[in-house]
Amino acid sequence: MLFWHELLAQWETAWREAPLPELPKVSLTPPEQKGILTLNIFPLFKAYKGNPQKAAEAVLYPLRHISHAEVIKGFVNISFTADFWADFLRKAQTASQGYTHLSLAVGEQLMVEYPSPNTNKPLHLGHLRNLCLGESVCRLWERLGAEVIRANLVNDRGIHISKSMIGWKRFFAPATPHSAGVKGDHFVGQCYVAFEKAYKAEVDELTARGLPEEEALVQAPLFQEAQALLRAWEAGDPNTLALWREMNGWVYEGFDQTFRRMSIRFDKIYYESETYLLGKAVVEEGLSRGIFHRAEDGAVWADLTDVGLGRKVLLRRDGTSVYITQDLGTADLKFRDYPNLKRSVYVIGNEQDHHMRLLAALLRRLGREFADKIYHLSYGMVELPTGRMKTREGTVVDADDLLDEMHARAYELTDADLSESDRHEIAEAVGQGALRFYLLRTDPKKNILFDPAESIDLKGFTGPFLQYGYVRAKRLLEKALEQGLDPTEVRVPETIIPVEEALLQQLYALPHYLESAAKGFDPALLAHYGYELTRRFNEFYQTSPVIGATEPARSFRLGLVKVYQIAIATVLQTLAIPLPERM
């Protein structure tokens, strides 16, 4: 028996030796048709004068393990023998390489940057989607055998940080998170919101006096104070740096608590405060080479109108950096730190699509060979039923609050007879599973309207549905073990019934979905696969006795349950969804 990729490789060798004018493409057979795999023989029609039967015979001639083949127009649907499936169930239980772990990217090195938070606010619902996408992409590529570097770029400087510092000085000093009894990142977020509200009041007052809004935004005293603080920071003013370090420390402590709760860790952390000077050096390089230009007011800009991106300011007229400045420096630093990177992945929301196109275009203009190794995993916004979240208005759903809410919802579903510690352990696993799956089940490019109640349904297209399938299989295997039954002792069944074949098809396709989801940077493919896998398992479980069946059906079905448990555990672990012991 051969796993998916091994089988395809063997078939390609056989077909080349046959030989065929063109190799057929292989896909899963549609659910409404009989078969496991479908071979596309359309490209061979010309060579066989439009005769599908002749084309099918040529394709099938060297193949083994085929129990049934049916020609439907330009396709051939094939099924495998019972011997093939018995071998598959045995091997899938004992050989992870080729089934749950592939070797398609061995020797490749990727860096995935996420969630790149700002240190003026706590992590929020949008960051949760970023974290879930970033972590699952890392795990997908690790399943393919790649070396993955988890990187986090902390945006710890800039005008938004200055605003939170002014907010603390004006409205909260001398309080600290400890004295206020507030988590550090939440406390600093309150400082930022307080600044924005006071700033808006100043702008409204100036516009009421007749000043145009664009001028009012700049002339407002609080904004002037924030800009002065930013210049003081860049000049190295000791008092400014001391407050900046203290407030950032509060935020980092808060971030780390959330990361630990979500089992997120990073191999490399970059800080904008350290990379923006590298970015300035890159800009100076571009100036000296005539790639960038200095305006009369002192600002530095790049002309990218020839590639449809217009003009971009790289340094303000006062010499301070903009976001793209530090991104240029960080990109250089990444490939200096890791010169063998095959891909540098940025997990960033789609509101930054233009920004990322600018970054790649600027790096190409500078002649950086790694410019084409940058990949932007662009994702849509997460919206609430009440509308889009806005940090400055204080309408953001904090990540910690949402994690707590999901925990509380899951706790209500747990068995009241369990101990409190067990109930909370299960609630945390199920709550996070519901949240993570909901955020991953949608194509990353699409927006999400998050509904906590829908996400935790045990019967729908949800994470708890998959988790319950895992627990159900686990319990069945435990009962079998108590009776001395061994799932590895798979016997060849007399017949394979339709619900078994449907489940076997889905199990066999696991390596294909791992590869497709990784190479497409789309965990939603694996989420959909996991849902369909569990749906088919439930149909099998409800209609086909396992322990109560007679041999050889019992040992075959027990092996089927065990491989399902392995497959669904692989899906859940790759999506970073906890595996609960009970539900």
C-alpha angles and dihedrals in degrees: 000000000000130000121238100276094037090053093048091049091050091048092049090053091049093047092050090052092047085047118230124189088231133005116246119239116240127219139155115283112252112260094243092058131069114253146063105239131022124213117206107222098170092106090059096055095092093053091050096042095251094303107138093190092056091046090049092050090052092051096044097043099093097034125111134195091041115141099171137014128185127184114218110178106294096354139076119210114203135190128198131236123260088246089057092053095046089053090047093054091049095047096043089058095053107028117060093171106089095017113048094006123041133194098217095113102031109146094023121119123206132180118207116194117204152183097355097191128191117239094227097077143024124265111276140191092283090054089052091060089047092050093047093048094045096047094045092049089052091051093046092055091045087055087057090053100256125141105242125198113202107212132184123195109202113207095214102155139047139076094309091057090048089053093055090048091052088046091056094046093048103038113014111029129154092019121105131195088259095051091044093046091232130130109258100245091045091051093053089045089057089053090053094048090049090053093049094050092050091044091052090051090054092049091049090051092050094048090048087059090056102264113141112252094242090057093041091056090057099036097050108118094231092054091048088051092050092051091049089051091051091052090048089052093051089047090055099245105183097219093048092048092048093054091043092054093047095050093044088051089057090052095047091053090052093046092050092054090055094044091051091050089054095042091242120152134169132218094200133022122196123193124209089217088065100038102044091077089053086053091052089053090053090051091050089051090053090049093051091050093049092245094116129039137221117223124218091258091055099257118135120223142172125225109223097156090117089066094041097257100107123212122329127199111224099177126022120236090259089056097251121138131251126210095269090055095064091039090060090051094045092050090054091047094050093057091042090053093042109025093172096061111137092189136013108202121200115198099203133147120261092250083077095053092109091046092054092048087052091051094052092044092050092049091050090049088053090051097245108164091206093062091098092050091067115103123188112210094202117195136183128248125269109233133190128224086255094054140263120343120245121194096199091055093048093240096122119121104231116228092231093052092050093047088052092049092050089049090052093049092049092046090061089058096052125100109274090211091067122093117267092249092052092047092052092046091053092043092054092050094046095041093052091042091055093048097044095046093048090052093046103040093077125075104267091235093061128082119245129219100205117218113181094194094053092045095062099049110130093211105043138071091298144123094249089056089060093041090052090051089054092049092046091054091045092054092048091051091049090054090049091051091051087058093049096253119148117208091203092065094082116174125199110261123228090232137001112227122215097258089052093049091048091053093044091053091054093045092050091053095059095102090049092055093045089055095043094048093048098046091043092046085229117129088178088079090060092044091055090046091052092050093050091045092054093043090056091044091054091051089051093045094050096047106032124061112222113181091025094052123101124246135305090022092054097057092042093051092044088055088048091055092048094051090046089055090050092048097046090045088053091051094048095045092047090052087048091242115149120248107229119211091215139006 
